Amino acid sequence: MMTAPVASEPQPTASSSSKQPLYAGSTQFRHWRFSPEQLVRMRSTLNEDAVSAIRNAFEADSPGSSASVSFLNADEEHLLVKLYVGKIAQLCGHFRFPEEVEATAVSYLKRFYLKNTVMDWHPKNVMLTALFLATKTTNHPISLESYASHIPRTVPSDVLDLEFLVAQSLGFDFAVWHSHRALWGIWLDVQVSTPMIRRCQLRTDTAQTLPDTPIEELSKAYETAVGHVRAARLTDAEFIYTPSQIALACFSLASPALASAWAHAKFPASARPLVLDVLEPIKALILRDGSPPDVEAVREVDRRLRLCKNPEKIPGSNAYNKKQQEKERKASEKRKRKAEAARIAMEESDPFGSEMAKKAAAAAAAAAAVDDDDDDDD
């Protein structure tokens, strides 16, 4: 399993305080932030290593068999993962899971495939496990039997068999900071800062520069921004930018004037808040990559995946059987070593065991000597 490189330095934030934000102390900030170049490099290296290992598995199973196999490249792998990112939203709609569960499951799936290849683990199975895991980590649990029974051709073992692998690939970093929550915070701030509403509320510093916008228009802008946040989940935005930056970019896509006014109001000392410079590349990324992939293109990738899947992961294949035999051999040796270690530990911890064993050995040696003398007499 490939280890992710060290995360890139954070993008400029719109913080005027020297105090470190909570997000900067999160595992997401420390372990799951990369530059676009790092992401490309990670996926390319992972794909190359996977193709090399799978080609060797094919050759070990049947020499020359890998020559006719068309392996997937990194972009094709990413395309397939993107399709199943979209399917998470469909499943969440079916189960009526809240937004938090959906967003968390998407992050888990995307993170998993920064460490693993689709040629080892098909996204469909990983998606089901990632979603089930997300229901637990976000405190919206559902019974495994009920979960599996509502998904066609799925049994509980399909979900549980990969749960530890998924958790391990995540580095057990289960907490995820989401842009939809940051957007909700901006939305609340805009409401209390709008002159139309502030008549019934306390004055704020931001109220002085925000335009007088009807609540219906504000609500429409928010709903549009939520749609952009959901589209952003199909992109790499969460690996590159902070949740608050993504949220403001989505708000800017929905209402550029209002988003700009809000940023200027939050940072009145700056002629142009730094955060505005970060918005344009995020908006471009969402508009470019925030759409579901072409179904026909993905269908072709999935068809080829059936032919280049790692044979060591296919039950019944020679490579799989050899792999299982090797695992069982190693497990058996490990059990023997543990049993021997336990036996020695018991003997050493027994205050009488060692001495009695020595006396028994001495008695056996004496008896053997007597038997030898008897043989000589004969």
Rosetta blueprint (number, residue, H / E / L):
1 M L
2 M L
3 T L
4 A L
5 P L
6 V L
7 A L
8 S L
9 E L
10 P L
11 Q L
12 P L
13 T L
14 A L
15 S L
16 S L
17 S L
18 S L
19 K L
20 Q L
21 P L
22 L H
23 Y H
24 A H
25 G H
26 S L
27 T H
28 Q H
29 F H
30 R H
31 H H
32 W L
33 R L
34 F L
35 S L
36 P H
37 E H
38 Q H
39 L H
40 V H
41 R H
42 M H
43 R H
44 S H
45 T H
46 L H
47 N H
48 E H
49 D H
50 A H
51 V H
52 S H
53 A H
54 I H
55 R H
56 N H
57 A H
58 F H
59 E H
60 A H
61 D H
62 S L
63 P L
64 G L
65 S H
66 S H
67 A H
68 S H
69 V L
70 S L
71 F L
72 L L
73 N L
74 A H
75 D H
76 E H
77 E H
78 H H
79 L H
80 L H
81 V H
82 K H
83 L H
84 Y H
85 V H
86 G H
87 K H
88 I H
89 A H
90 Q H
91 L H
92 C H
93 G H
94 H H
95 F H
96 R L
97 F L
98 P L
99 E H
100 E H
101 V H
102 E H
103 A H
104 T H
105 A H
106 V H
107 S H
108 Y H
109 L H
110 K H
111 R H
112 F H
113 Y L
114 L L
115 K L
116 N L
117 T L
118 V L
119 M L
120 D L
121 W L
122 H L
123 P H
124 K H
125 N H
126 V H
127 M H
128 L H
129 T H
130 A H
131 L H
132 F H
133 L H
134 A H
135 T H
136 K H
137 T H
138 T L
139 N L
140 H L
141 P L
142 I L
143 S L
144 L H
145 E H
146 S H
147 Y H
148 A H
149 S H
150 H L
151 I L
152 P L
153 R L
154 T L
155 V L
156 P H
157 S H
158 D H
159 V H
160 L H
161 D L
162 L L
163 E H
164 F H
165 L H
166 V H
167 A H
168 Q H
169 S H
170 L L
171 G L
172 F L
173 D L
174 F L
175 A L
176 V L
177 W L
178 H L
179 S H
180 H H
181 R H
182 A H
183 L H
184 W H
185 G H
186 I H
187 W H
188 L H
189 D H
190 V H
191 Q H
192 V H
193 S H
194 T L
195 P H
196 M H
197 I H
198 R H
199 R L
200 C L
201 Q L
202 L L
203 R L
204 T L
205 D H
206 T H
207 A H
208 Q H
209 T L
210 L L
211 P L
212 D L
213 T L
214 P L
215 I H
216 E H
217 E H
218 L H
219 S H
220 K H
221 A H
222 Y H
223 E H
224 T H
225 A H
226 V H
227 G H
228 H H
229 V H
230 R H
231 A H
232 A H
233 R L
234 L L
235 T L
236 D L
237 A H
238 E H
239 F H
240 I H
241 Y L
242 T L
243 P H
244 S H
245 Q H
246 I H
247 A H
248 L H
249 A H
250 C H
251 F H
252 S H
253 L H
254 A H
255 S L
256 P H
257 A H
258 L H
259 A H
260 S H
261 A H
262 W H
263 A H
264 H H
265 A H
266 K H
267 F L
268 P L
269 A L
270 S L
271 A L
272 R L
273 P L
274 L L
275 V H
276 L H
277 D H
278 V H
279 L H
280 E H
281 P H
282 I H
283 K H
284 A H
285 L H
286 I H
287 L H
288 R H
289 D H
290 G L
291 S L
292 P L
293 P L
294 D L
295 V H
296 E H
297 A H
298 V H
299 R H
300 E H
301 V H
302 D H
303 R H
304 R H
305 L H
306 R H
307 L H
308 C H
309 K L
310 N L
311 P H
312 E H
313 K H
314 I L
315 P L
316 G L
317 S L
318 N H
319 A H
320 Y H
321 N H
322 K H
323 K H
324 Q H
325 Q H
326 E H
327 K H
328 E H
329 R H
330 K H
331 A H
332 S H
333 E H
334 K H
335 R H
336 K H
337 R H
338 K H
339 A H
340 E H
341 A H
342 A H
343 R H
344 I H
345 A H
346 M H
347 E H
348 E H
349 S H
350 D L
351 P L
352 F L
353 G H
354 S H
355 E H
356 M H
357 A H
358 K H
359 K H
360 A H
361 A H
362 A H
363 A H
364 A H
365 A H
366 A H
367 A H
368 A H
369 A H
370 V H
371 D H
372 D H
373 D H
374 D H
375 D H
376 D H
377 D H
378 D L
